[in-house]
Amino acid sequence: MKKVMLVGGGKIGVAITEFLSGSGDYRVTVADRDRASLERMPHKSSVELRQVDISDAHEFSHEIEGHDVVLSATPYHLTNTVADAAKRAGAHYLDLTEDVESTRHIKKLAEGAKTAFIPQCGLAPGFISIVANDLTLKFEKLRDVNMRVGALPVFPHNALKYNLTWSTDGLINEYCNPCESIRDGHRGEVPALEELEEFALDGTEYEAFNTSGGLGTLCDTLEGKVDNLNYKTVRYPGHRDIVKMLVRDLRLGMRRDVLKDVLETAIPITYQDVVLIFVTVSGWREGRLTQESYAKKIYAQTVGDRLMSAIQVTTACGICAMTDLLFEGKLPQKGFVRQEEARLSDFLNNRFGRYYAKGL
């Protein structure tokens, strides 16, 4: 039985613990400084709870000793500390970060490491990169790779047509930080909240716009091979304009603590959500310009005796599936590992990845 150190006892941490401990193959130690968060964890014999401080990598590495792998489900500003501690303790490392700078730090940390460092194991970045890369392999020459993902309320009711479904810090990061892309063969950065587009799927109207972090490492993988590569977040029409007013016109992008307080005070969380995944790749196959797409909607569902939101299920299953694939030898065992190094078929056939395969 593998020993897992899970860092972070939030909503995603609860889901990860439920999946891994319920599999019978993992013993999970959940580390968090907040006692209330730990008390929300599944109470099982295969789950140990530790109230510890995570601010010092050297000190925290002692907590990790004896564990095979560390899974980080913490806010992005703690990512580097947890990764540093994992390397000190000689454990494999996986996380859910969408933060570009944190991923660059982990890439440097992985140089010469004897264990695997696999960041960005969630939905986007994460599963979306595995899907996009799989589609690109079907073409002789690529032109465009367009990736669209949204976590949306099933019953939108406010002016934003949005409910909080995951980390507010991560959401603000996506709305404020520069976005990597490849345009006309040239790699660069574009501003968040721009390049608004509209589309319909299954009769529902959506909008999409640039947000940071969703591409993961695909710019590294596809640079020089594709003309255009971009990632956009999906929302219901009208959302972008309100967010842009808050972030740009009212300059709350420069006062992120205030923006976080406004969002968490005014916008309720929901477990009645839907995750939308839409990837389109075009290029040449047998001499003809061809397009192929992947579309999926995944809804909230009950796992064990818990109702889990769609974003909980997809994010937790992403990192759990990658953990399985690592121990099954289907991923590199040391150094920096990109999401797109996982085969889509391996992921969807995995016991956790099947939650993506079935959708609803």
Secondary structure as a PSIPRED ss2 file (coil, helix, strand):
# PSIPRED VFORMAT (PSIPRED V4.0)

   1 M C   1.000  0.000  0.000
   2 K E   0.000  0.000  1.000
   3 K E   0.000  0.000  1.000
   4 V E   0.000  0.000  1.000
   5 M E   0.000  0.000  1.000
   6 L E   0.000  0.000  1.000
   7 V E   0.000  0.000  1.000
   8 G C   1.000  0.000  0.000
   9 G C   1.000  0.000  0.000
  10 G C   1.000  0.000  0.000
  11 K H   0.000  1.000  0.000
  12 I H   0.000  1.000  0.000
  13 G H   0.000  1.000  0.000
  14 V H   0.000  1.000  0.000
  15 A H   0.000  1.000  0.000
  16 I H   0.000  1.000  0.000
  17 T H   0.000  1.000  0.000
  18 E H   0.000  1.000  0.000
  19 F H   0.000  1.000  0.000
  20 L H   0.000  1.000  0.000
  21 S H   0.000  1.000  0.000
  22 G H   0.000  1.000  0.000
  23 S H   0.000  1.000  0.000
  24 G C   1.000  0.000  0.000
  25 D C   1.000  0.000  0.000
  26 Y E   0.000  0.000  1.000
  27 R E   0.000  0.000  1.000
  28 V E   0.000  0.000  1.000
  29 T E   0.000  0.000  1.000
  30 V E   0.000  0.000  1.000
  31 A E   0.000  0.000  1.000
  32 D E   0.000  0.000  1.000
  33 R C   1.000  0.000  0.000
  34 D C   1.000  0.000  0.000
  35 R H   0.000  1.000  0.000
  36 A H   0.000  1.000  0.000
  37 S H   0.000  1.000  0.000
  38 L H   0.000  1.000  0.000
  39 E H   0.000  1.000  0.000
  40 R C   1.000  0.000  0.000
  41 M C   1.000  0.000  0.000
  42 P C   1.000  0.000  0.000
  43 H C   1.000  0.000  0.000
  44 K C   1.000  0.000  0.000
  45 S C   1.000  0.000  0.000
  46 S C   1.000  0.000  0.000
  47 V E   0.000  0.000  1.000
  48 E E   0.000  0.000  1.000
  49 L E   0.000  0.000  1.000
  50 R E   0.000  0.000  1.000
  51 Q E   0.000  0.000  1.000
  52 V C   1.000  0.000  0.000
  53 D C   1.000  0.000  0.000
  54 I C   1.000  0.000  0.000
  55 S C   1.000  0.000  0.000
  56 D C   1.000  0.000  0.000
  57 A H   0.000  1.000  0.000
  58 H H   0.000  1.000  0.000
  59 E H   0.000  1.000  0.000
  60 F H   0.000  1.000  0.000
  61 S H   0.000  1.000  0.000
  62 H H   0.000  1.000  0.000
  63 E H   0.000  1.000  0.000
  64 I H   0.000  1.000  0.000
  65 E C   1.000  0.000  0.000
  66 G C   1.000  0.000  0.000
  67 H C   1.000  0.000  0.000
  68 D C   1.000  0.000  0.000
  69 V E   0.000  0.000  1.000
  70 V E   0.000  0.000  1.000
  71 L E   0.000  0.000  1.000
  72 S E   0.000  0.000  1.000
  73 A C   1.000  0.000  0.000
  74 T C   1.000  0.000  0.000
  75 P C   1.000  0.000  0.000
  76 Y H   0.000  1.000  0.000
  77 H H   0.000  1.000  0.000
  78 L H   0.000  1.000  0.000
  79 T H   0.000  1.000  0.000
  80 N H   0.000  1.000  0.000
  81 T H   0.000  1.000  0.000
  82 V H   0.000  1.000  0.000
  83 A H   0.000  1.000  0.000
  84 D H   0.000  1.000  0.000
  85 A H   0.000  1.000  0.000
  86 A H   0.000  1.000  0.000
  87 K H   0.000  1.000  0.000
  88 R H   0.000  1.000  0.000
  89 A H   0.000  1.000  0.000
  90 G C   1.000  0.000  0.000
  91 A C   1.000  0.000  0.000
  92 H E   0.000  0.000  1.000
  93 Y E   0.000  0.000  1.000
  94 L E   0.000  0.000  1.000
  95 D E   0.000  0.000  1.000
  96 L C   1.000  0.000  0.000
  97 T C   1.000  0.000  0.000
  98 E C   1.000  0.000  0.000
  99 D C   1.000  0.000  0.000
 100 V H   0.000  1.000  0.000
 101 E H   0.000  1.000  0.000
 102 S H   0.000  1.000  0.000
 103 T H   0.000  1.000  0.000
 104 R H   0.000  1.000  0.000
 105 H H   0.000  1.000  0.000
 106 I H   0.000  1.000  0.000
 107 K H   0.000  1.000  0.000
 108 K H   0.000  1.000  0.000
 109 L H   0.000  1.000  0.000
 110 A C   1.000  0.000  0.000
 111 E C   1.000  0.000  0.000
 112 G C   1.000  0.000  0.000
 113 A C   1.000  0.000  0.000
 114 K C   1.000  0.000  0.000
 115 T C   1.000  0.000  0.000
 116 A E   0.000  0.000  1.000
 117 F E   0.000  0.000  1.000
 118 I E   0.000  0.000  1.000
 119 P C   1.000  0.000  0.000
 120 Q C   1.000  0.000  0.000
 121 C C   1.000  0.000  0.000
 122 G E   0.000  0.000  1.000
 123 L C   1.000  0.000  0.000
 124 A C   1.000  0.000  0.000
 125 P C   1.000  0.000  0.000
 126 G E   0.000  0.000  1.000
 127 F H   0.000  1.000  0.000
 128 I H   0.000  1.000  0.000
 129 S H   0.000  1.000  0.000
 130 I H   0.000  1.000  0.000
 131 V H   0.000  1.000  0.000
 132 A H   0.000  1.000  0.000
 133 N H   0.000  1.000  0.000
 134 D H   0.000  1.000  0.000
 135 L H   0.000  1.000  0.000
 136 T H   0.000  1.000  0.000
 137 L C   1.000  0.000  0.000
 138 K C   1.000  0.000  0.000
 139 F C   1.000  0.000  0.000
 140 E C   1.000  0.000  0.000
 141 K E   0.000  0.000  1.000
 142 L E   0.000  0.000  1.000
 143 R E   0.000  0.000  1.000
 144 D E   0.000  0.000  1.000
 145 V E   0.000  0.000  1.000
 146 N E   0.000  0.000  1.000
 147 M E   0.000  0.000  1.000
 148 R E   0.000  0.000  1.000
 149 V E   0.000  0.000  1.000
 150 G E   0.000  0.000  1.000
 151 A E   0.000  0.000  1.000
 152 L E   0.000  0.000  1.000
 153 P E   0.000  0.000  1.000
 154 V C   1.000  0.000  0.000
 155 F C   1.000  0.000  0.000
 156 P C   1.000  0.000  0.000
 157 H C   1.000  0.000  0.000
 158 N C   1.000  0.000  0.000
 159 A C   1.000  0.000  0.000
 160 L C   1.000  0.000  0.000
 161 K C   1.000  0.000  0.000
 162 Y C   1.000  0.000  0.000
 163 N C   1.000  0.000  0.000
 164 L E   0.000  0.000  1.000
 165 T C   1.000  0.000  0.000
 166 W C   1.000  0.000  0.000
 167 S C   1.000  0.000  0.000
 168 T H   0.000  1.000  0.000
 169 D H   0.000  1.000  0.000
 170 G H   0.000  1.000  0.000
 171 L H   0.000  1.000  0.000
 172 I H   0.000  1.000  0.000
 173 N H   0.000  1.000  0.000
 174 E H   0.000  1.000  0.000
 175 Y H   0.000  1.000  0.000
 176 C H   0.000  1.000  0.000
 177 N C   1.000  0.000  0.000
 178 P C   1.000  0.000  0.000
 179 C E   0.000  0.000  1.000
 180 E E   0.000  0.000  1.000
 181 S E   0.000  0.000  1.000
 182 I E   0.000  0.000  1.000
 183 R E   0.000  0.000  1.000
 184 D C   1.000  0.000  0.000
 185 G C   1.000  0.000  0.000
 186 H E   0.000  0.000  1.000
 187 R E   0.000  0.000  1.000
 188 G E   0.000  0.000  1.000
 189 E E   0.000  0.000  1.000
 190 V E   0.000  0.000  1.000
 191 P C   1.000  0.000  0.000
 192 A C   1.000  0.000  0.000
 193 L C   1.000  0.000  0.000
 194 E C   1.000  0.000  0.000
 195 E C   1.000  0.000  0.000
 196 L C   1.000  0.000  0.000
 197 E E   0.000  0.000  1.000
 198 E E   0.000  0.000  1.000
 199 F E   0.000  0.000  1.000
 200 A E   0.000  0.000  1.000
 201 L E   0.000  0.000  1.000
 202 D C   1.000  0.000  0.000
 203 G C   1.000  0.000  0.000
 204 T E   0.000  0.000  1.000
 205 E E   0.000  0.000  1.000
 206 Y E   0.000  0.000  1.000
 207 E E   0.000  0.000  1.000
 208 A E   0.000  0.000  1.000
 209 F E   0.000  0.000  1.000
 210 N E   0.000  0.000  1.000
 211 T C   1.000  0.000  0.000
 212 S C   1.000  0.000  0.000
 213 G C   1.000  0.000  0.000
 214 G C   1.000  0.000  0.000
 215 L C   1.000  0.000  0.000
 216 G C   1.000  0.000  0.000
 217 T C   1.000  0.000  0.000
 218 L H   0.000  1.000  0.000
 219 C H   0.000  1.000  0.000
 220 D H   0.000  1.000  0.000
 221 T H   0.000  1.000  0.000
 222 L H   0.000  1.000  0.000
 223 E C   1.000  0.000  0.000
 224 G C   1.000  0.000  0.000
 225 K C   1.000  0.000  0.000
 226 V C   1.000  0.000  0.000
 227 D C   1.000  0.000  0.000
 228 N E   0.000  0.000  1.000
 229 L E   0.000  0.000  1.000
 230 N E   0.000  0.000  1.000
 231 Y E   0.000  0.000  1.000
 232 K E   0.000  0.000  1.000
 233 T E   0.000  0.000  1.000
 234 V E   0.000  0.000  1.000
 235 R E   0.000  0.000  1.000
 236 Y C   1.000  0.000  0.000
 237 P C   1.000  0.000  0.000
 238 G C   1.000  0.000  0.000
 239 H H   0.000  1.000  0.000
 240 R H   0.000  1.000  0.000
 241 D H   0.000  1.000  0.000
 242 I H   0.000  1.000  0.000
 243 V H   0.000  1.000  0.000
 244 K H   0.000  1.000  0.000
 245 M H   0.000  1.000  0.000
 246 L H   0.000  1.000  0.000
 247 V H   0.000  1.000  0.000
 248 R H   0.000  1.000  0.000
 249 D H   0.000  1.000  0.000
 250 L C   1.000  0.000  0.000
 251 R C   1.000  0.000  0.000
 252 L H   0.000  1.000  0.000
 253 G H   0.000  1.000  0.000
 254 M H   0.000  1.000  0.000
 255 R C   1.000  0.000  0.000
 256 R H   0.000  1.000  0.000
 257 D H   0.000  1.000  0.000
 258 V H   0.000  1.000  0.000
 259 L H   0.000  1.000  0.000
 260 K H   0.000  1.000  0.000
 261 D H   0.000  1.000  0.000
 262 V H   0.000  1.000  0.000
 263 L H   0.000  1.000  0.000
 264 E H   0.000  1.000  0.000
 265 T H   0.000  1.000  0.000
 266 A H   0.000  1.000  0.000
 267 I C   1.000  0.000  0.000
 268 P C   1.000  0.000  0.000
 269 I E   0.000  0.000  1.000
 270 T C   1.000  0.000  0.000
 271 Y C   1.000  0.000  0.000
 272 Q C   1.000  0.000  0.000
 273 D E   0.000  0.000  1.000
 274 V E   0.000  0.000  1.000
 275 V E   0.000  0.000  1.000
 276 L E   0.000  0.000  1.000
 277 I E   0.000  0.000  1.000
 278 F E   0.000  0.000  1.000
 279 V E   0.000  0.000  1.000
 280 T E   0.000  0.000  1.000
 281 V E   0.000  0.000  1.000
 282 S E   0.000  0.000  1.000
 283 G E   0.000  0.000  1.000
 284 W E   0.000  0.000  1.000
 285 R E   0.000  0.000  1.000
 286 E C   1.000  0.000  0.000
 287 G C   1.000  0.000  0.000
 288 R E   0.000  0.000  1.000
 289 L E   0.000  0.000  1.000
 290 T E   0.000  0.000  1.000
 291 Q E   0.000  0.000  1.000
 292 E E   0.000  0.000  1.000
 293 S E   0.000  0.000  1.000
 294 Y E   0.000  0.000  1.000
 295 A E   0.000  0.000  1.000
 296 K E   0.000  0.000  1.000
 297 K E   0.000  0.000  1.000
 298 I E   0.000  0.000  1.000
 299 Y E   0.000  0.000  1.000
 300 A C   1.000  0.000  0.000
 301 Q E   0.000  0.000  1.000
 302 T E   0.000  0.000  1.000
 303 V E   0.000  0.000  1.000
 304 G C   1.000  0.000  0.000
 305 D C   1.000  0.000  0.000
 306 R E   0.000  0.000  1.000
 307 L E   0.000  0.000  1.000
 308 M E   0.000  0.000  1.000
 309 S C   1.000  0.000  0.000
 310 A H   0.000  1.000  0.000
 311 I H   0.000  1.000  0.000
 312 Q H   0.000  1.000  0.000
 313 V H   0.000  1.000  0.000
 314 T H   0.000  1.000  0.000
 315 T H   0.000  1.000  0.000
 316 A H   0.000  1.000  0.000
 317 C H   0.000  1.000  0.000
 318 G H   0.000  1.000  0.000
 319 I H   0.000  1.000  0.000
 320 C H   0.000  1.000  0.000
 321 A H   0.000  1.000  0.000
 322 M H   0.000  1.000  0.000
 323 T H   0.000  1.000  0.000
 324 D H   0.000  1.000  0.000
 325 L H   0.000  1.000  0.000
 326 L H   0.000  1.000  0.000
 327 F H   0.000  1.000  0.000
 328 E C   1.000  0.000  0.000
 329 G C   1.000  0.000  0.000
 330 K C   1.000  0.000  0.000
 331 L C   1.000  0.000  0.000
 332 P C   1.000  0.000  0.000
 333 Q C   1.000  0.000  0.000
 334 K C   1.000  0.000  0.000
 335 G E   0.000  0.000  1.000
 336 F E   0.000  0.000  1.000
 337 V C   1.000  0.000  0.000
 338 R C   1.000  0.000  0.000
 339 Q H   0.000  1.000  0.000
 340 E H   0.000  1.000  0.000
 341 E H   0.000  1.000  0.000
 342 A C   1.000  0.000  0.000
 343 R C   1.000  0.000  0.000
 344 L H   0.000  1.000  0.000
 345 S H   0.000  1.000  0.000
 346 D H   0.000  1.000  0.000
 347 F H   0.000  1.000  0.000
 348 L H   0.000  1.000  0.000
 349 N H   0.000  1.000  0.000
 350 N C   1.000  0.000  0.000
 351 R C   1.000  0.000  0.000
 352 F C   1.000  0.000  0.000
 353 G C   1.000  0.000  0.000
 354 R H   0.000  1.000  0.000
 355 Y H   0.000  1.000  0.000
 356 Y H   0.000  1.000  0.000
 357 A H   0.000  1.000  0.000
 358 K H   0.000  1.000  0.000
 359 G C   1.000  0.000  0.000
 360 L C   1.000  0.000  0.000
